[in-house]
Amino acid sequence: MEKNKAPLFTFTIVAIILGVTLYKQFDFENLKFEKTGLAIVYLIVFAASIYFIIKSLTTTTNKGGNN
């Protein structure tokens, strides 16, 4: 149980940082990113971290219900 908390915490911090960065780089007037290439990389890593967070949460809740 303790073993799963470290990656979950790490991916949560990464998701928060990348989410804020994507929000700051987005120009709402023109509906464009300031640096499109970098925003694509941020978005891919942000989506991957959200996926791993959800996967980690669902596996821990499924393991607890099988007893």
Helices and strands as residue ranges (DSSP letters): H 2-25, E 26-27, E 32-33, H 36-65
